[in-house]
Amino acid sequence: MRTHTGERPFSCKVCDKTFTRSSTLRIHVRIHMGEQPFSCKVCDQKFRHLSSLKRHMRLHVGEEPNSCKDCDTNVPELSQLKEHANIHTGKRHLKCHCCCKTFTDSSNFKAHTNAHTGDKPFTCEVCEKSFAQSSTLRSHMRTHGGQTFYLYCL
């Protein structure tokens, strides 16, 4: 009912964001606390949400159940397949508000907007250096002697 009435009685004490359910607030608070209670048994990467862990596990088992009808690409998530289809159609549905450049996929769009804002959400857990793109962090992590560490986004 709260969804229909717009009532949002549960508010975060840190950022004042409001929620319709207390359980949603409890999950939200994990962002501020840095809590990641769900761990991958294969690589020890940690997640805030069980759904994120389940999605991650598809990487280890090689499960990519969504196939593109136009090429040989397979992806784990239906949302990724929908975004991939933009490559074939040329649809550039994401537009930068700063420079009006357009993009077909959200990862390139987010990396581009990080360049404008200066955001560096990908942090090395070894030396705490931050990067605008996850690929740059992966490259950086090779400087730590080839050890395997997991990526995390702030």
Secondary structure, DSSP 8 states (H G I E B T S, - for coil): -HHHHT---EE-TTT--EESSHHHHHHHHHHHHT---EE-TTT--EESSHHHHHHHHHHHHT---EE-SSSS-EES-HHHHHHHHHHHHT---EE-TTT--EESSHHHHHHHHHHHH----EE-TTT--EESSHHHHHHHHGGGTT-----EE-
